[in-house]
Structure formats: C-alpha cells, structure tokens
Amino acid sequence: NTTQPSKHKPHSTWQTTSYLLTAEIMGTGILALPKATARLGWALGIAAAMLFAAASVAAGLMLAHVRNAHCPHAASYADLAAELVGPSCGRATSLTISLTWLALLPYYLLACVDAAKLVASDQSTVCVSSLSAVFALCLVLPLQLRSFHELSLVSLASSLAVILGVALTVGSLSTSAAPNVVVAAPATTALWPRERDPLALFSALTSFIYAYQGHSMFLEMMREMREPRAFPKALVSANAVMSIAYVLTAATGYAQRGDEVAGFLPDSIPAGVARQVVGLLLAFHTAVAYLRTALPL
C-alpha cells in the first residue's frame, strides 16, 4: 500500500455528499434533453433517461466498492491507478484527469456568458471576452474555499437554481403563445426515432450520457466523508432525483414544442422577465460548477 492517508478532514455526511453529486452531475445539459428526445422519439428518449441513470449508478457503485474494499486510503483516480497498476500509471492518470478539469474551466466561463445573454435584451451588445473576465474576477474569492464540504450548501442552492430554472422555462412555454411553432404529430412521437442517420442517433444519445457524467470527482468526494462506505446512499439518492427531473423535463419540453423544440430549451422562451430570471439562475449554477471543478484541480 503506497497511498498515504488523506490530509482532508472527513466532515461530509452522505446527505451533504448527495447535494454535491446532484449539483455536479445535473447541469445545464438537462435543457438539451427535450431536443434529444425529439430526435429519438418518445420510447427511446424516455428509455435513455432511465437506462443511463442505471448505468451511472452501476459505475459509481463499482468505483466505490473498489475504493472502500481494496484501496481505502485512495483519494483520487491517480491513487487508485498507482496502487492497483503502478506509479507510472498513477502519474499518467493524474495528468489526464487534471487536463480534463483544466479544459472544463473555460467551458464553464463561456457557459456563464451564454446564460447571461438570456438576461440581455440585445444579445449583440454582449462582449464575450469582457463578460468572461468579469465572471472570472467574481470567482476569485470563492475559489479560496478548499473542500467540497464547504461547497455543499452552495451546491444544494445551485441544484435548486437549475431545477427552478427548468420549472420557469417549462412554465413559460406552456403559457406563451407560439403561433409559428408546429407541434409534432403523433407519428413522430411513437416508437421509432425521427432520425435515421446512425451518427445523429448517437449524438442524441450522448446528450443523455453527458447529463449523467460527473464521475471524475467521486473519489475526491469520498475522501471527505465521515463514512465513505455510505457513498452508495448519496449516489442512489442523487441519481433518483436527477432521473425524475430529466424525464419530466424531456417529456414536458418535447410535448409542448414537438420536433421544433430548441436545442437549448430557454432559447424557446419569449423575451421578458422569465427569460432574464432563468438566465441569472443558470449563470449562478454554472459559476458554482466552476468552483467545484477548480477545487480538486
């Protein structure tokens, strides 16, 4: 056993870990699921939401078992790789995971800008580089937090923000007039997907796969738990909430707009207060995602 005990004090319970998991996994990708369902059809779209939830839980449970049963001091994938394969594999794993997190940071900044564009009455006036710099400066102080436990409550708030944003989006779509939108006929919502191109079908499925990704930080979250063996409780509860939210969002968005549903659901909201509030909620959620990604990096 070459792995040293973690220096991080175990503060988190399985409940606070479930907040982190929900916030980490359930991001703005949920707003692309109605369009993915439109491409796949009702049966395959709803099945994908539930199938990949089960796959996400299964992968997380296997990872937790390996860590808790065989490498209880492992605090990262790099630790697992070093202990199970060798130091060289550990270093290579550390590099690849770190590069992944590093690449996500500018993505989250740009996602914050995209969310902020929903607030602007004239999106052409938004300067992407300047607004990205503003968001980066605003995150300097919160970036001084040094544990997932310290981010657990704000992560709960960010999850509630994205759920409220989805609810406002769906509510706005149900109450706004859309004379130029053609709702999908029953034939397009049956068992067979509208797309026939295998690559297009795979692209739609990846929207559901992406919606459940977040496993790269599971070990870092486990290292801060008082009882890491309780991680499966957090994992199952978080994925249960997410799968319900995903199915409801995909089904409601598709039912209201059919095949013409926007690829990013808030783009279907008419200009007004609801659109601006949704933009602010999504910007907050994405900023918290930036904090969680930067923390282990």
N, C-alpha and C positions, 0 to 999 in steps of 0.2 A: 504494500500500500504506500504509494509515493505522494498521495494527495494530503496536503496539510489541512487541519481543521479550519473552517471558515472564520474569518475575523468579524463577520457581520453578526450582530446580536439578534437572536431569534425573538422577534416581537409579534409577528403576524399570526393571527388565528386563521382557520380555514375560511371563516366568513370574510375577513378583510382580503384574503387571497382571492376569493371569488370575485370581489369588486375589481381587483386588478386584472384578473383574467377576462372578465366581461369587457372592461374598458380597453384592454389591449387587443382583443380579438374583434369585437364588434365596433367597427369604424364606419367611415362614410361609404365603404363598399356595400353596405346594406341598401343604399339608394340606387345601386345599379342592378339590383335583383329583379325588379319588375321587367326591365328590358330583356334581361337574360331569360326570364320566364316566357316573354313574348316570342323569343326565338326558339325555345324548347317546347312550348305548349304546356297546357295545364299539368298533365300527368307527369311528364319528365321533369318539369320545373319544380313542382312541389316535392317529387321524389328526391331530386337532387338536394334540396334544402335539408331533408331528413337524413339522407344517405351520408352526406359529408359531415353532418353533425355526429353521426355514429362513428365515422372514420376518425374524426378529430378526437373524440373521447377515447377511442381504442388506442390511438397513437400516444396520447397523453398518459393513459394508464400503463402502457408498456414502458414508457420512459420513466415514470415514477417508480415502477417496480424495479427496474434496473438500478436506479439511483439508490432507493431505500434498502433493497435486499443485498446488493453487491458492492456498491460504492457510496456508503452513507456520508462520506466527507466531501463528495464531489459537489462543487458549487457552479459548474458550468459544463457545456459540452466539451470544452477543451480538457477539463479534468477527467471526464469520462473517457475520452479518447486516449489520454495519456495513460490512464490506469488500465484500460482494457486492451489497448493495442501497443502503445509505446510513446515515448516523449516526442518523437518526430511527428507522429500523427496528432498529438496534442497541440503542437505548435501550428501545424497546418490548419487544424480545426479552428483554433483561436483566430488565425488570420482571416479565414473565410467568413466566420461569424461576425467579426469586427468590421470587415469590409461591407457586409450586408447592412449592418446597423448604420455605418457611415453613409452609405448610399441612400438610406431612408430619410436622413435628416433634411437634405434639400427638398426631397419629395414632400415632406410634411410642411415645410415652409411654403412651397408653391400651393399645396392644398389649402393652407390658411388663406392665401391670397385669393384662390378661387372661391372660397366660402365668403370672403369679404366682398367679392364682386357682386354677390347677391344683394348686398346692402346698398351698393351704389345705384343711383337712378340711371346713370350713364356709364356703362362699363368701359367705354372707350377712354374715359378720363383716368382710369386706374393705371398707375405706373407699377408694373410687377416688381421691378428691381427695388424701387424705393419702399414699397409696402413690405416686401420681404425683409428688408433691412430693419424696418420698424418692428416687425414681429420678432426678429432675432434679438434686438435690443431689449424688448419687453420680457424676453425669456431668460435674460442673463441672471437676474436674482433668483427666480425659481430653480434654475439649474444648479444652485448651490445645495439643494437637497441631496442627500447621499444614501437614501434607502428607499426601497419600494414601499415599506411600511409607512413612511412619511408621505407617500403619494397615494395611499389607499383611499382616503376620504375624497380627495380631489378627483381621483379616478372614478369613484362612485358618482360624483357630480357630473363628470364628463359622460358617463354612460347614460345618466338621466337626461343630459342635454341632447344626446343624439336620439334617444327614444322620443323626447318631446319634439325634436325637430322633425322626425319622421311623422309623428302624430299630426303636427301642424301642416306638414306637406300634404298628407293624405286628406286631412280635413279641408284644406284649401281646394284640392282637386275636386272634392265631392260637392262643394258649394259654388264653385266658379263656373260660369258658362264657357263652353268650349265649342263654338259653332263650327270651327274648321277641323275638328278632330273626328276622325272616323273610328268608331269603336269596333273592335274585332268581331267578326261574325262567329257564330258558334263553331263553324267548320274549322276555324283557325285555332280554336282553344280546346280541341279534342285530344285524342291520344297521341297523334303523330306530330312531331315538331314541324314548324313552318320552314325552317332551314333544311336544305338538303345537302349542302356542302359540308363534308366532314370537319373541315377546319373551322367553319363558322359554328358548328355544333360544339366543338371542343372549346372554342372561345367563350361561348355562353356558359359552358360547364365550369370554366376556370373562374367565372365571376363568383360562383358558389364556393369553389375551392379557396379562393382568396379571402372570402368572407369569414372563413374559419381558421385562417392561418394566424400564428402567433406563438408557435411552439418554441421559437428560438430563445425565449426568456423563461421558460418553465423552471429550469434548474436554478436560475438566479432567484426566482420567487420562492422555491422550496427551501433554499438555504436560509431564508429569513423567517421561516415558520417555526413556531414553538414545537409543533409536532408534524414533521414533514410527511409522516405516514397518513395524515389526514388530507393530503393534497387531492386524492381522488374525490372527496366530498366537494371540494371547491370546484374541481374540474367539471363534475357532472352537473352541479347546480348552475354554474355559469353557462354551460352549453345548453341546458334546458331552457334558460331564459332566452338565449340567443336564437335557438331554433324556432321558438314560438314567435319571436319578433321578426325573424327572417320570413317565415311562412306567411304571417299576416301582412307584412309589407309587400312581398312579392305578389300575393294574391290580390290585395286591395288595389295596388298600383296598376296591375295588369287589367283587373276588372273595370277600372274607371277609364283607362285610356287605350286598352287593347293593343294592337300591333303598333300603334303610333306613339306609345309611351316613350318619353325621353330617356336617353341613355343614363342621364343623371337626373333623378326624379324631381329635385327642386327646380330644374330648368322649365318644368311644366307649370310652375306657379306664376300667376299673373303678377305684374309689378304692384307692390303695395307693402303694407306693414308686415303681413305674414311672411312674405319673401325675405324681408330685412331681418326679422326675428330668427328665421331659420338660418340665415347666413351667419348671424352672431353666434348662435348655438353651435353650429358646425365648426366655426373658427375656434371657439373655446375647446371643443372636443379634440380637434386636430392639434392644437397647441399642447394639450396635456399628453397626447400621443408622442409628440416631440420630446417632452420631458422624460417619459418612460423609456424611450429608445436611447436617449443620450446618457441616461443614468448608468446602465451596465457598460456602455462603451467607454 
